[in-house]
Amino acid sequence: MTAGKPLRADAQRKREALLATAREVFDAGGFFDLRFDDFARLAGVGTGTLYRHFPTREALAEAVYHGEVAALCDRARQLQATLPAAEALATFLRGMVDHIAAHEGLARTLATLWADRSGALAEGSRALEQAVTDLVAAAVQDGAIRDDVDAGAVMMALHGIGAAHDRPNWRAEADGVITLVLDGLRRPHAGSG
């Protein structure tokens, strides 16, 4: 497959079927339980189609990851375009907790696959950080949040939430961390203190 050349409609459908199947298997936590060729069978395509689009298990996982990041970045832009800046940031951060909870299997699979290949995730991480940077900058510009905390601190909190997903009360604690981050970002009112 030549990079940059658009896929025919049927080839695009087959590629999307493979990605959808991989997402389901990730979310169920069974990525390593299947032979790689089984993804083709589950997606209803031939093994040649699988290997044409994704020559390795890692290539398939990377494509799913980049698709998820693109969807999250699109969501950030949509929120920024339709909500007041502070509300867009809060909605996005709470949505990230929902996303982490819904895709725990994907996170575990990626961590296992790329334990020694952190560069494979770097591009997606930069894109996601840019989306958060844009949300934070808009909220700062609106005067809704402090201007002395950058998006890196917010990303660090999100990474910490994701890394702690094995804790027994993870969901409630994750929501609490987001509340803490949002409260900490809020601009103090004049005369308070």
Contacts in CASP RR format, 6 or more apart in sequence:
PFRMAT RR
TARGET T0000
AUTHOR 0000-0000-0000
METHOD contacts of the structure
MODEL  1
MTAGKPLRADAQRKREALLATAREVFDAGGFFDLRFDDFARLAGVGTGTL
YRHFPTREALAEAVYHGEVAALCDRARQLQATLPAAEALATFLRGMVDHI
AAHEGLARTLATLWADRSGALAEGSRALEQAVTDLVAAAVQDGAIRDDVD
AGAVMMALHGIGAAHDRPNWRAEADGVITLVLDGLRRPHAGSG
1 7 0 8 1.000
1 52 0 8 1.000
1 53 0 8 1.000
7 15 0 8 1.000
11 49 0 8 1.000
11 53 0 8 1.000
14 43 0 8 1.000
14 45 0 8 1.000
14 49 0 8 1.000
14 53 0 8 1.000
15 53 0 8 1.000
17 43 0 8 1.000
17 44 0 8 1.000
17 45 0 8 1.000
18 39 0 8 1.000
18 40 0 8 1.000
18 43 0 8 1.000
18 45 0 8 1.000
18 49 0 8 1.000
18 50 0 8 1.000
18 53 0 8 1.000
18 54 0 8 1.000
18 60 0 8 1.000
19 60 0 8 1.000
19 63 0 8 1.000
19 64 0 8 1.000
19 67 0 8 1.000
20 43 0 8 1.000
21 39 0 8 1.000
21 42 0 8 1.000
21 43 0 8 1.000
22 31 0 8 1.000
22 39 0 8 1.000
22 60 0 8 1.000
22 61 0 8 1.000
22 63 0 8 1.000
22 64 0 8 1.000
23 64 0 8 1.000
23 106 0 8 1.000
25 31 0 8 1.000
25 34 0 8 1.000
25 39 0 8 1.000
25 42 0 8 1.000
26 61 0 8 1.000
26 64 0 8 1.000
26 103 0 8 1.000
26 105 0 8 1.000
26 106 0 8 1.000
26 109 0 8 1.000
27 102 0 8 1.000
27 103 0 8 1.000
27 104 0 8 1.000
27 105 0 8 1.000
27 106 0 8 1.000
28 105 0 8 1.000
29 105 0 8 1.000
29 108 0 8 1.000
29 109 0 8 1.000
31 57 0 8 1.000
31 61 0 8 1.000
31 105 0 8 1.000
31 109 0 8 1.000
32 109 0 8 1.000
32 112 0 8 1.000
34 42 0 8 1.000
36 50 0 8 1.000
36 56 0 8 1.000
36 57 0 8 1.000
36 60 0 8 1.000
37 47 0 8 1.000
37 50 0 8 1.000
39 50 0 8 1.000
39 60 0 8 1.000
40 46 0 8 1.000
40 47 0 8 1.000
40 48 0 8 1.000
40 49 0 8 1.000
40 50 0 8 1.000
43 50 0 8 1.000
53 63 0 8 1.000
54 60 0 8 1.000
54 63 0 8 1.000
57 113 0 8 1.000
58 113 0 8 1.000
58 114 0 8 1.000
58 117 0 8 1.000
58 120 0 8 1.000
61 109 0 8 1.000
61 110 0 8 1.000
61 113 0 8 1.000
62 120 0 8 1.000
64 106 0 8 1.000
65 106 0 8 1.000
65 110 0 8 1.000
65 121 0 8 1.000
65 124 0 8 1.000
66 123 0 8 1.000
66 124 0 8 1.000
68 99 0 8 1.000
68 103 0 8 1.000
68 106 0 8 1.000
69 124 0 8 1.000
69 127 0 8 1.000
69 128 0 8 1.000
70 127 0 8 1.000
72 96 0 8 1.000
72 99 0 8 1.000
72 128 0 8 1.000
72 131 0 8 1.000
73 127 0 8 1.000
73 128 0 8 1.000
73 130 0 8 1.000
73 131 0 8 1.000
75 92 0 8 1.000
75 95 0 8 1.000
76 88 0 8 1.000
76 92 0 8 1.000
76 131 0 8 1.000
76 132 0 8 1.000
76 134 0 8 1.000
76 135 0 8 1.000
77 131 0 8 1.000
77 134 0 8 1.000
79 88 0 8 1.000
79 91 0 8 1.000
79 92 0 8 1.000
79 135 0 8 1.000
80 88 0 8 1.000
80 134 0 8 1.000
80 135 0 8 1.000
80 138 0 8 1.000
82 88 0 8 1.000
83 91 0 8 1.000
84 142 0 8 1.000
84 144 0 8 1.000
85 135 0 8 1.000
85 138 0 8 1.000
85 139 0 8 1.000
85 141 0 8 1.000
85 142 0 8 1.000
85 144 0 8 1.000
86 139 0 8 1.000
86 142 0 8 1.000
86 144 0 8 1.000
86 145 0 8 1.000
88 135 0 8 1.000
88 138 0 8 1.000
88 139 0 8 1.000
89 135 0 8 1.000
89 136 0 8 1.000
89 138 0 8 1.000
89 139 0 8 1.000
89 145 0 8 1.000
89 182 0 8 1.000
89 185 0 8 1.000
90 178 0 8 1.000
90 182 0 8 1.000
92 131 0 8 1.000
92 132 0 8 1.000
92 135 0 8 1.000
93 154 0 8 1.000
93 158 0 8 1.000
93 178 0 8 1.000
93 181 0 8 1.000
93 182 0 8 1.000
94 175 0 8 1.000
94 178 0 8 1.000
96 158 0 8 1.000
96 161 0 8 1.000
97 161 0 8 1.000
97 171 0 8 1.000
97 174 0 8 1.000
97 175 0 8 1.000
97 178 0 8 1.000
100 107 0 8 1.000
100 161 0 8 1.000
100 162 0 8 1.000
100 165 0 8 1.000
100 174 0 8 1.000
101 165 0 8 1.000
101 170 0 8 1.000
101 171 0 8 1.000
101 174 0 8 1.000
104 165 0 8 1.000
107 162 0 8 1.000
107 165 0 8 1.000
110 121 0 8 1.000
114 120 0 8 1.000
114 121 0 8 1.000
128 155 0 8 1.000
129 151 0 8 1.000
129 152 0 8 1.000
129 155 0 8 1.000
132 151 0 8 1.000
132 152 0 8 1.000
132 154 0 8 1.000
132 155 0 8 1.000
132 158 0 8 1.000
133 150 0 8 1.000
133 151 0 8 1.000
133 152 0 8 1.000
135 151 0 8 1.000
136 145 0 8 1.000
136 149 0 8 1.000
136 150 0 8 1.000
136 151 0 8 1.000
136 154 0 8 1.000
136 185 0 8 1.000
137 151 0 8 1.000
139 145 0 8 1.000
139 185 0 8 1.000
140 146 0 8 1.000
140 147 0 8 1.000
143 187 0 8 1.000
144 186 0 8 1.000
144 187 0 8 1.000
145 185 0 8 1.000
145 186 0 8 1.000
145 187 0 8 1.000
146 184 0 8 1.000
146 185 0 8 1.000
146 186 0 8 1.000
146 187 0 8 1.000
146 188 0 8 1.000
149 184 0 8 1.000
149 185 0 8 1.000
154 181 0 8 1.000
154 185 0 8 1.000
157 177 0 8 1.000
157 178 0 8 1.000
157 181 0 8 1.000
160 177 0 8 1.000
161 174 0 8 1.000
161 177 0 8 1.000
161 178 0 8 1.000
162 174 0 8 1.000
164 170 0 8 1.000
164 173 0 8 1.000
164 174 0 8 1.000
167 173 0 8 1.000
END
